[in-house]
Amino acid sequence: MKETIKNLRKTIYKFLGSRGFQFAVLCVMALATGIRAYAAGNGMAGINEATSMVTSYFDPGV
């Protein structure tokens, strides 16, 4: 039983240290960052549009 656990541990460490796994993690992180940046960009566009709408209402009222 102990030998099986040792072999499994070695296999997992070898897999986690492999270049393919590291590349896959890097790709997933880059994709997540890109999605987050895209969503933030849309949010900023909405905030800027709302700001311009509010200021356009404010000037005639003053």
Secondary structure, DSSP 8 states (H G I E B T S, - for coil): -HHHHHHHHHHHHHHHTSHHHHHHHHHHHHHHHHHHHHHHHHHHHHHHHHHHHHHHHHHHH-
